[in-house]
Structure formats: C-alpha cells, structure tokens
C-alpha cells in the first residue's frame, strides 16, 4: 500500500497547468467533489484527462492476461510517473514497478514502492551513491539493475565500494541484438559476464532480461519471427547460468520490456530452470493504451492470440482543445500544440467534437478529419468536405504513445464517461 497522503494534500491553484484560473485553491484530494465538468466549460483548455472506466477496464484486462499466461507484471512507471497510478497497478496485482532513471526510482521509493527494476544500465558516482543510500535506508527495498558489459560491471562494482554499499546490488544481465540499443551481443561474452557478476562481492546475479520492443512493426507474423531469436537467447543464457549455479537470489527473474509484443514474451520467455523463477512483463502503456501506435500493435497481438478477450485495451488518455479560429474552408485551428500532446510517433488524433449548448454529448468526427501540423500552441485540424466546426466548439483528441503526453502535464483530471471530474492525477517528471 503506497502512502499518497502527500499528493492528496497538495494544494493546487492557478499556477498549475489545467487548473481553472478563477477557482479558489483546493487540495488535490478534493477535486472529485468540485463538480467540475469539461463539457460544461469548467476547465481551461487545452486539458488532459484520463477516463476512469477505461483505466479500470485496462487494469482488469492486463491482470487477467497475466493470470491466463502465468506471467507477472512490473509495469514501466516512466510512462506516467504518477504514484497514484502506480498504486492502482500494484493493487491490481503487479509484482512491482519498472523505471528508467535513478531520479524516477527515488520518486517511487518516496511514495512506498518496494520492488523495482531499473530497466537501464546503472552508471555514475552520484547515481550509484543514491541507489546505495536508498538500499541502506529501506531494508525492505528490492532493486534490480541492468548490466550488459564488463566495463560497466567493473565501474559499478568500484563505485558501489566507494559509496560504502551495505547491501549487494541485484543485477539482471541484459541480452541485446545487432543493430539494437543496449544489451550483450555475444552468448559467450554474456556467460563470461554472468560469471563475473556472480563472483563480485557487491553484485548478485538475479536474472536475465532483454528489450524486444525494437522489433515491433505491427506486422503480427513478422514481429514474431524477429523477436524469437532474442527471447531464445535469454532462455538459453538463463539455463546455462542455472547449470553453473550463478544465480544468487531466492527467485530468478526473466524479463522483457515492451508494450507492443508482450504476448510473445508471455508465450516464449517462461523457462524451467530447476529452481524458482518468475517471468515479468514490463509493459507500461497498457494502462492508458492509446489511439495510434499501441492501438495498431494491439491488433497485431489479437491476430497472434485470437482467444484474447475482446475488445482488448481501451484508450483512456485524451487531450481536449477548443476551436479558436476557422480561417478558411476545411481548416479549424485548435488551442492545442506541441506543449500539450505527444507527436513523436504521430500527431494527435481528433475523434470527437462538442458544441456547448447545442449537442447533448460529444459526437464522432467524420473519417478524414485529421491534424496536419502542430505549432507550440496551435493544431491545424483539416476537415473533410461537408464537415464544419465553429469557433468555440470543443474537440477531443486521442494520442499516439502516451509517455510523451504525460510529461507535459503536472495534473491530469480523472473523469467519468460524462466528463465530470472525479479526481486528479499528479505526475512527477
């Protein structure tokens, strides 16, 4: 159980992006009693919202998937950097959480996360000293870091000794592939590295991991073919390490990390090692899903695994804006830009429009409506012939790749299906 009282008691005011400028300050924990409604004009636009029912559905869907396949989940917290959402994920059955930086680990530990994978190489005097201090201050903290080279192992061991480490660091040996990012490329070198980790006074070999997401294209069959050799290499290295008794933890972890090919990991990574082991997915984007990249990837997952429950994951993250100008036929300019929504994978995806006082609920935009460009604070919404919007209309956009929308907002509103505010989610980027 995480302690979220610090967040719930934080006082919000107009200095926070998305907070109504004319509203009195209030504690974040009381936002659910504000009575504010996005469609009623109570929130300044643009604004980012999380749909409560879709989040609940996604928690349950991924929990059921893990139960069905017998794998565990250590979702990547860098996606949201929201301890309130970490708490929901842990309450839904997650084994622990994954992070990418030591700063992120510090935030998680502050609010009570006690099982963590640092899915990155641990380097740097300040970073190693911080990790050692966290382990000393929290005896119950279980932290696994990645190692993928002898050079990194030697540096990490020296820095841990310099920091006066009181506890050994759990190490997951990372396997990689040619043309990929980090990860040991050669099986022989990987086994030699595993032996060196096992012999270290400051490290304990706790498992083997990889990142398979770099293969993902959305082609169901081709992705399976590309990922298979990498997952096989993880299995083979784990078997070799177990046969030499190199693992030095009660339970061996086998893990892979993307949100696009998690079905392949669940199917192919579990391995009999003759000792307790656990396969962990590190998917993070499943929680909010999206309307672009991961929507396409999920369709590929459903092609490979046709027995999975439908409808699958639901998009829970939206950014709403207002039409501020209709300067020419077929073009509406929205109050949404690069500072508000992700655009690293593709531009925001306009889905609904709402006219205050004229429509009872948001209406779907017709096929062909799309955002063609973003400025810092403007979006160019192109409309098909016959579709007209007016100044003052609201437009709700789905996004592609949720990670880089979350980091644009300190506050996201939790809303019900009528867009009434039911709470607030605080991020820490």
N, C-alpha and C positions, 0 to 999 in steps of 0.2 A: 504494500500500500504506500503510494507516494504521498508526501506532505505538500499539498498545493495551497496551504493557507497564505503563504507569501503572495502568491499570484491572485488568489481570491480577494485579498485585502488591498491590493494595489489600487490606488485612486487614479481614475482616468479623467482627463479633461480635454479641452480643445487642442492641446499640444500634440495629441495622438492622432495620427492619420486615420481618417474614417470616423472620428468621434464628432457628433454634432456640435458645431461652434457655439450655438446659443444654449446648449444644455448645461445644467449645473454639473460640477464634478460628481462622480459616483464611483463606488467600489466596483471592480470588475465582476465580483461575485454577485452583484445585484442587477446585472444587465438583463437577466431573464425576467425581471419584474418591471422593466422600463416601459413595456407596452409599445415599444418602437416597432415599426413595420417598414420594410424597404419600399414596398409599393405605395405606401401612403405618403412618402416623401420625408420620413422622419430621419433618414440617414443621408449624409452628404455623399455625393457621387464624384468619382468612382468609389466603389466599395467592394471588398472581397467577402464572400460569405461561404459558409460550409453548411450543407444541407444535412440536418440531424438524422433524418430517416435513412438517407443513403449511407452515411457513416455507419450507422448501426447494422445495416444490411451487409456492408463490406467486412466489418468485424466478424460477423457470423459466418459469412461465406468463406473467408480465409481460415477461420477456426475449423470449420467443417472439412475444408480441403486438407488441412494438416492432419486432422483425425483420420480421415479416409486413407491417406497415404502413409501415415505413421511417421511423419517428419515433424520437427519442431520449427519454431519461428523466432528469429531475433531481428525484428524489423529495423530498417535503417532510419534512425532518428534524424539524420541530416535532411530528410525530405521536408519535415515540418518544423523541427526544433521547437516543439510545443510540448512541454511537460504534461499538460492536461491530456493531450492525445497519447503521450507515452503511457499515462496511467490507464487510459481506455484499452490500449493494446495489451498491456500486461494483465489487466482484468479479464480480457478476452482469451487469455491462455498463452500469451507469448512467453517463451523461456527467458528472454532478456532483451536487450536493445543493442543495436549496432550504431557506431558513429565513425566519422572520418577524421576528426581532429581532436587534439588534446583539449582545446577550448570546449568543444562540444561535450566531451566526457565530463569536464568539470561542471557544466550546467546540469547534466543528467545526475551526477552523484549528489549535487547540492539538493536536488528535489527527491532523492531517495532511490534511484535506480542502482541496483547492486549486482547485476550480471550484465557485462558489457563486452562486446567485441569491437576493438579498434580496427576497422577494415582498411588499414593503411600501415605503411611502414613507420615505426616509431623511431624518430631521429631528433637530434638537437639537445644540447645540455639543458636548456630551460624546460623543454618538453619532458625529458626523462626525469628530471628532478620533480616536476609537477606530478607525474604518474607515481613516482615513488612516495611522494608525500601523501597522495590520496590513498594509496595502499596502506601506508602506516596509520593514517587517521581513521580508516574504515576497515577493520579486520575482516568484516563480512563481505567486502568487495571482491568479486571475481572478475578479473580483467584479462582478456586475451588480446595480444598484439600480433601483427604480421611481421614475418621475417622472410626475405627472399634472396639474400646473398650473404656470403661470408663476410664481405666488407661491412654490411650493415650489422651483422651479428657481432662482429668484433667491436664496432663503435658502441653498440647498445650495451654490451657487457661492460666495457670500460666506463661508460657514463653512469651505469647503474652502480658500479663500485664507487665511483666518485661521489655519487649522491648518497652513499651510505644506505643502500637499499636493505630494508629489513626483511623483505619477502621476495622470493624469486618471481620473475615475470612469466606468466603463461604465454607460450609462443605457438602460433599457428603458422606452419610453413606454407608459403604461398607458391602455387604452381601457376606458370604462365604459358604463353604460346607465342610463336614467332609473329611479329607484327602487332602484338597486343601491348598492353601497358606493363605494369609490374608483374613479378612472378618469375620463379626459377624456370629456365627453359629446358635444361637437360636433366633427364631422370637420374643419371649418375651423380651430377653435381647436387641435385636435390637430396639424394640419400646421404651424400657426404655432409651436407649442411645439417640434415636431421641428426646425424651422429655428433656433430659439433655442438648443436643446441643441447642434446642430451647430456653431454659432458660438461656443460657450463655450470658454474656454481650460482649464477644469477638468473638462469633461464630454465624453464621446464617445457618440454615439447608436449603440447596439449592437443594437437590435431593437424589436419591438412585442409587447406582451403584454396579456392580459386574464384575468379570473376569471369563468368561466362557471358555476361550481357553484351560484350563487344561483338558477339556473333549475330545478334538479333537483327533481322531484316523484316520480319513479318511473313516471310515465306515459311509455312509450317514445316514442310519436309526438309527444305534446305537448312533451316536453322538446326533441326535435329541432327543432321549429318555433320554440320560444322562443330556442334557442341560435344558430340560423342567422344572424340579422342581426348579432349581436355578432361572431361569427367572420368574417363577411363584411367588417365594418368594419375588423377587424385586417388582413385581406388587402389591402383597398383602400388603407389608410394605408401599409402596407409598400410597395406598388407605387408610390405617389406619392413616398414618401421615396427609394426607389431611383432613380426617374426624375430626381430632383433631386440625386442623389449625396450625400445627407445622412448615410448610414451611414458610420462611420469605424472599422470593425473588419474583420478578415480574413473573418469569417463573421457573417452576420445571424441573429439568434435570433428566432423566432416561437414564442410560448409561451402556454399556458393551463393552468389550475391545479387543477381539481377531481378528486376520486376517483370521482365519480358519472357523468360524461359524457365520460370520456376517449376513448371510441370516436368520438364526434362530432368531437373535436379532431383525432384522428389522421386522420379521413376528410376534414375540411373545411379545416384550417388550412394544410397544406403549400402553398407558393406559389412559382411561378417568378419570380425577381427579376432574372435576368440576372447574378447573382453568387452565390457560395457562401452557402447558408443552411441552417439547421437548425431543425426543429420539435421543441420539447421539451414533453413532458408533465411536470406537477409533482405527480402523484398521490402521496400518502403512505400512505393507508390500505390500499392494495392489499396491503401486506406482511403484515399480520396479518388483514386483512379483518375481518368481524365477523358476528354472528348476528342483526343487526337492520337498521339503516339501510342499510348498504352491501350486505348480502345482497339486500335488495329492489332496490337500484339496479343490482346486477349482473344480476338477472333482466331488467331493462329493457334493459341493454346486450345481453344474449343474444337478446332479442327483435329488437332492431335489427340485430344481427350474428349470424344463426343459424349461420354457419360457424365461429364461435369454438370452440376445443376445450372439451369438457366434462371434468370437472364445473365448470370455472371455478376461481375463487379459493376457498380453504378457510379457515374461521375458525381462527386459530392462538392467539388470546388467550382465556384462561379465568380466572375467579376462583372459587376453591373455598372453601366455608364448611362449618360444622357445624350440625346441628340442636341447639339448646340448650334448646328447650322446645316442648312440644306442648300448649298450654294449653286448647285446645278442639277439637272435631272439625273437620277440614278446614283447620286452621291449624298451620303449623310456623314457629317463629321461628329465623332463621339468624344466625350470627355474622358478618354482612356488612352494611355500611351505606354511607352516602354518602362516607365516608372511604376506601372501598376500591374502588368501581366507578363507572363513569360513569352518569349519569342525566339528562344534558342533552338527549338525544334521546328516550330511553325507558328504562325500568327494566331492570335485569339480567334475563336470560332463562334461567330454570332449565332444564337439559337432562338432567342425569344424576344419579343417586343411587348411593351405595355404602355397604354396611353392613360394617364391618370384621369379619372372621371368619365372615361369612355369605354373601357374594357373591364370586365369583371376579373379576369385573370390573365397572366402572360400568354401570348399567342405565339405559335411557332412561326419563325421567319421562313419564307419560301426557299426552295432549292435555288442555288445560285447566289444567294446573299453571302458576301464574304468580305473580310477585311483585307485590303490590298496593301496597306502600309501603315506603319506607326511612326509618329514623332514622339518626343518626350512626353507630351501630354495630350496627344490627339490620335485618333484612329480614323482611317478612311474606309467607311463602310460602303461597299458597292452593292447596289440593289438591282435585281432583275426588272425587266420591263413590267409595268403593272403594279409594282410594289412601291408604295410611297410611305415615308415616315414624315413626322412633323417635329419641329423644334419643341423640345420638352418631353418627347417620348423617351421611355427607358428601354435599354437594350441589354439583355443578359448574355454573357459570353462564357462558353466553355473554354478550357485551356488545354494545351498540349505540353506535357512534362510539368507536373505540379511543383517540383522542387524550386524552380526559379520564379514561381509566383509567390510562394510563402515568404521568401526572403525580402519581398517588397512591402510586407505588412507586419507591423508590430501587433496589430489587433485584427482578427477576423471574427465576424459575427457568426454564431451558431443560430441557424434559422430553421423553422418548420416548413412544411410544404406550402404554407400561405405566406412565407417570408416574414413572419413575425419573429422578432429576436427572442431567442431562448437562452442565450448565454454568450460569452465571449471567449475566444481562444487567443492566448498571448504567446508570441514567438520570441526566441532569443537567438538572433543571428549576430 
